Amino acid sequence: MAALTPPPQRIFDARGRQLDYAERTLVMGILNITPDSFSDGGRSAALADALTHARRMVEEGANIIDIGGESTRPGHTPVPVEEELRRVLPAIEALAGLPVPLSIDTQKAAVAEAALAKGVSILNDIWGLMGDPDMARVAAAHDAGVVAMHNRSVVDGSVDILADMIAFFEQALERAARAGIRSDRICLDPGIGFGKTFEQNLKALASLGEIAKLGFPVLLGTSRKSLIGKVIETTPAERLPGTIASNVIGIMAGCAMIRVHDVAAHVQAARVTEAILHAA
């Protein structure tokens, strides 16, 4: 069993910022400050473009801005710590006054610590505190909210992916508890597109309700991913309808957050989905 008891209220605490997901799905807007993003080809790599894009997402209704300085697409080239910091820190400093919390999308504890020191509220770790051995300590030291994503270093189609996710999350929660991270600062992400076959990605999406039963908020990130392109042949820029479909399924399964490129479209889709669910 996980060492952390699920939070009693539907509040995600990000360094004292109380994000309420009881009545509405939170929308995390993606800000890729990378020249090799799979989805937008580095559209926001320049600082001025990144700032304009982030502010637009807030105007469209984003509740969180997730800043990433290293592409994690399949086949990506790893980025040294110094280069990742050079990309993200100027944007973090410039966006610190936004009315919504900032998240840092990194798998490096050194980058996380520098970002949190600049005022970032959430650590979004694609290895769910199970990669860099210092990540949990850094998160705890800064009282950060944590998105712990499921991942696998080897893709194996014979694995029961739901059982694998549950076991991974229980280990991540145990690590979080040992570090002193509070339960209301943890969010779980099934890691669609990471360490999974096409069939396992579909199974993970179909099992969101089971993950939600762990009692922690669930974040879903399917935006423009290859999963959609394998269902129906499309480029990343053409995958908005499929992304919305997957996120509506996620909201209906109880997901607390969705991580997206297209904020305005997803805010509208989320509000309509919620209205129907509440009427029921």
N, C-alpha and C positions, 0 to 999 in steps of 0.2 A: 504494500500500500504506500501511496505517496505520503511524505512526511508533512506536507502542508495541508491544512484543512481549507477547503474552498471558502472564499469570502462570503459572509452572510448577506451582503447587499450587492446589487448590480452596479458597483462603482469601480472604475479602474483608476487607481491613484498614480499619478505621474509627478513625483516630487511635490506633492501637496495639491496638485491640480486635479480636481475631482471630475472625472469624465463619466457621466451617467449614461449607461446603455440599457436601462430598464425599459424605456419607452421608444427609443429610436436607435437605429444602427449608426455607429460612428463611421465616418468616411475619412480614410487616410489617403491624402493625395501624395503621389509619387513625384519626387524631384530628383532626377538622375543628373548628377554633375559629372558625367563621364563621356568620353569621346566615342565609346563603343557600346552604348546601350542597344540591346536587341530591339527595343520598341520604338525609339525615336531618333536613333542615329546620332546622339549627342546634341540634340536640339537645345538643351539647357546647359551645355558645357561651359559657355561663357557666363561670367558672373552676372552681367546686366540682364541677360536672357533668363537666367535662373531666378533672379529676384522678381522679374516681371511675371514669370510663370507661377511662382509661389504665391504672389499676391493675388493673382487671378484665381487660383484655386481656392484661396480663402474667401474671396468674394462670391465664388460659386457654391460655397457651403462646406468646404473641407473642415473637419474637426481637428485634424493633425496633419502636419507636413513632414514627410519621411524623406530625409536627405541621404543620398548614397553617393559615394565617391569611387566605388569599384563595381564594375559589372560582374554579376555572378551567373550570367547566362552560360549554357553548356559550351565548353571550349574557350572560356574567357582567359585572358592573360592576367595572372595575379599582379596586384599593384603594391609596391613597397609602402610601408607605413608613412614615410615622409611625403610621398606623392599623394597618397590618399588624404593626408592632413592638408596639404597645399590646396587640394580641390575643395574640401568641405568647410574648413574653418572660416574663410572669408564670407561664405554664404551664411553660415550659422551666425556670425557676428552681425551681418547686415539684416538678418531676419529675426533677430532676438526680440524686437518690439512687436511682432505679430500678436494678434489676440488669441492665437491657438498655440498649443505646445508643439515643439519640434521633436522629431525622432531621428536618431542616427542609425542608418542601416549599415552595419559593419560586423565583420567576424573577428576583428582585432581589438583586444582589450586596450591597447595603447591609444588607438583612435577613439574608442568609446570614452576613455578617461578624459582625453583632451576636449572632446565634444561636450561631455557633461560639465566640464569645468567652465565652458563658454555659455552654459545655460540650457542645453538640450535636456529634455525631460524624460525621454523614452529611449531605451536601447533595444533595437530590433536586430536580433542575432540569428543568422541562418543556421547556426549549429546549436541553438537552444541551450546555451550555457555549457554545452558538452564538448566544445572545440577548444578554444583558448582557455587554458586552465585558470587564468586570472580574471575571466569575464564576470563570474558571479561576485567576486570580491569587489570589483569596480562598481557594479550595479548597486550592491548593498551600501557601499561607502557613500554613494551620491543619492540614495533613496530613490533611484530611478524606477520608472515603470519598465517592465521587461516583456518583450514579445519573444517567446521561446519557440522557434520553428523546428519541426521534425525534418531530419535529413539523414541520408545514408551515403557513405563513401563509395559503396558498390551497389550497382543496380542488379537486383536478383528477382526475376519474375516468379520464383517459387515461394517467395516470402509471403506470409499472411500479413498484408500491409496494415490492417487495422490493429492486430495484435502487436506488431512492431511499433506502431505509433504510440499505443497505450504504454508499452514498456519504456519507450524512449521518454515520454512525458513524465512518467513516474520517477525515472532517474533524474531528469532535469529538475523536477520539483524537490527531490531529496537534496540535490546540490544547492538549490536556491535556499532551502530551509537551513542547511548547514552554514551558508554564508550570511544568514540573517535577513533575507529578502522577505518582506511581508506578503501574505497570500493575495491581498488586494492590489498588489503591484505586478501580478503575473497574468499574462495572456498567452494562450496556446495557438500555434499556427500549424496546420497539417502539412505545409510545405509542398503545395502543388507544383509539380515540375522539378522537384529536387529529389534525386536518388530513387526514382520510381519509373516503372514502365508506364506506357499509355494506359493499360488496363488497371494498374495500381492507382494511377491518378484518378481514374473514374471511380474506383472503389473508395478512395479517400474522400472524394466529393460525396459519394452516396452514404458515407459513414459519419458525416459531420454531426449528426444528432448524437451518435455514440460518444464522440469526443466531448461534446457539450455536456454530457452526463457526468464528466469529471468534476463539473461545478465551477470551472474557471472560464472567463470569457474566451471566445475563439475568434481569431482573425483569419479571414479568407483572402488569399491573394492569387487570383487567376488572370489578372488583367493582361490581355493581348498575348497570352502564353501559347506555346506550340500545341498544347492539348486541344485548344480550339481549332487550330489549323489542321490537326489530324482528324477531327470530326468532319470538318468541311474545309476544303483547301482555300486558304486565305493568307494574305500577308498580315504582319502584326497590325498595321494601320487599318485593316479591314475587319478586325475582330471585336469591335464594340458590341454588336448584337449578341455574339456568343458570350462575351464577358458579362454582359448584363444578365443573360439567362442563368449563368452559373452563380452569380451573386444573389439573384432572387432565390434560387434554390438554397443558398447558404443562409439567407435571412430567414426563410421559412424553417430551416433546421435549427435556428437559434443562434447564429453567429452574431457576435457583438460588434465586430468591425469588418469593413471591407477595404482592401488596399487597391487603389485604382489610379489609372492615368487620366481618365475622363470623369472629372468630378461632377460637373453639372448634370450630366446624364444619369449618373448613379445616385445623386441626391434625389432626383425626381423618382427614379425607379424604387429607391428605398422607401421614400415617403408613401408612395402608392401601395407598395407591398405591405407596409406596416398598417396602413389604414384598413386594408382588407383583413389582415390578421386580427386586428383589434376588434373589428366588427364581428368577427366569428367568435 
